[in-house]
Each structure stands twice: as structure tokens, then as C-alpha cells.
Amino acid sequence: MFKNSNEGTELPVQDAQPVDTTNAQIRLSEQEKPAESQGSRIFEIDALPIDNREAFDLLFFNLKSRWKLPFALMTAMSACIATLGLSENSAAVVIGAMVVAPLGQPILALGAAVALGWKQEMARFVGLIMLGSVAVFGIAFLINVFLPDATPNEQVLARTAPDLRDLGIALAAGIAGAYGYYRSEFSTVLSGVAIAVALVPPLCVAGMMLQDGRWLLAEGALLLFATNFAGIVVASLLVFFVGGSLATRERRKWFVGGVIATLVFTLGLIAPLASNYERIAEQSSVQTRRYQEVRRLLQADPDNNRVTVLSIADGQLFLLLDRRTPADPDVERLRARIEASTGYETHFVPAN
């Protein structure tokens, strides 16, 4: 008999049933299994393997409710750092801006959302990327108003003529970045991905050049950003698709639509990228032929062992001159022959 201390009554023993502790433990363990992904607010049981939900929650900004202000702050600071670094022609500062910039995560997340066919997430990240991109562009435009006018430097010009190689870099880096989220043990690659694929610096160059009235350079910088964006989305889509993160039957139409939109956007970039690549390849071929012509002329010179090709760049040829001075009549004749044959403005640099 069990006594109720409050009422002073007794309960019959026969009402108590023996407890099956084995079954209770099994039921308890079954109830605890989903607890691994309780942080997930968007995934269904059949939509994603359980061991990947945490990675998607991290990628989709679901683990922290107050991420918008830090995201906006880091985006603004990266834009400031990149703009000032570009103005100073400082590669180190620009690299720092790449590491600080958070734009890579929503672009990777967009590719994952396409793989899963998540309409709401696709729209959400497209909006976030557009908002962040416009903010970076606008910040660079405004900062450049207060910067001294100057001829575009090396860091600026390096981001105004993308070609097919840049698309290849974006694809490779996007695969590494997506895999870094997919497999947490490789998360250390994410900072390297941010450096390899510049997202904020091209937008800053576009804003700066537009403020300067240099439309063609601004257009080239925007093309580089679009190339990096497309490469990362395609790479992320492939990684998560191959990894088994597939859209459910109900979301398959959004998966197909997202894939088509991604491919159309990417293919639309091929023509200008191929054109730039062809132009660069032609310039390289011309420079090689002219270099060979210079070597031929030098070998024909009796004192060719005293002249060395230093560099050929921007239509100018620099030669290292040993012993003789640039005013030597023989040097002047050699200069005339080289300029007539190659079209290069030729400079002789006396040896020390």
C-alpha cells in the first residue's frame, strides 16, 4: 500500500505496474535523436541528412537571431577598407578587406538553396546579396568623392579586365568554400576562399571609377564581380547537389528553375570573358614575337653580349647596356633598328 501524506489515504498496490526500463530507455533515446538539429528552423526530416543540418543552419544564418547588424557593419567596414586600400595601391590592405567581407557566405548559401529548391531562401539570399552589393558600391562612390583624383593604379586596373581565367578561379574557390561549410573539419579554407575570389574590391572599383566618370573601367569591374558571383553559385550548387542535399519532390520545380536561371546568367558572361581572354592572348603572342625580333637584332649586333633585354611592357622596351653609354652612335643605330622593327619605344639602361 502507498500512503498519500496530504490526505491520509492509502492506494492499492495492485494499481502500480512494473516499469520496463529497457523499453523506456529505447523510447527515450528515440526521442533524443532529433535534438541534434533542434536549431534548424527550416529543414524537414526528409529534406536533408541529419548530419548536415547544422552545416546548413550555419550557412543560412539560422544559428544566430541577431546577425543582421553585424553583417551590415562588416560589409560597410570591408567597403571602407577596400576603397582606401585601392586608393593607396596597397595590395595588403585590399587583401585585408577581402578577409573582412561577409558577402561570400550568402552567395554560397544561394547555391545551396538552389540545390534544395528552397524558394523562400533563394529569394532571401538574392535580396541580401543585392542589398549588400549596392551598399558596397555606394560607400565606395561616396568615399571617392573625398579622395584626390589620380590615374587608376595597378590595384584598380587589375580588377577591370576579367577573362575566362577569373571564372575558373571563382569555380575552384567556390567548390573549396562550399566544401568548407559542408565538412566542418575543412572550415579553415574559408579565409583563403575570401582572398582568392574578390567580391568587395571589384564593387569598390566600380563605384570609384563611376564617380571618376571612367565608365569602361567601372563596367569591367562589375563584370569581374558578376563572374565571381556566378562561379561561386555554380560551384556551391554542384557541391551540395553531389553531396546528396537534394530538393524534395514538391520543391523540384524550384530546383530546376534555379538551375536554369544560374546557367543562363553564367553563360551570359562567357562572351565578354572570352573576348577579354582572346585579346590578352593576342597581346601575349604579339609581345612574344617582338621579343624574338629584339633578340634577333641583338644577336646581329657585334657587341650583343653587352646588351640584355630587361622588360617589355606597355609598348616600351628596356635594355640593359654594358660599358657603352646611351649616347654612343652604335647604340643610337641599334635603337633605331629596334624601334623600326618592333614599334617599341626603346630605352637603354646603363649598367652600374
Beta strands, then each sheet from edge to edge (+ up, - down):
strand 1: 2-4
strand 2: 9-11
strand 3: 307-313
strand 4: 316-321
strand 5: 345-350
sheet 1: 1+ 2-
sheet 2: 3+ 4- 5-
end
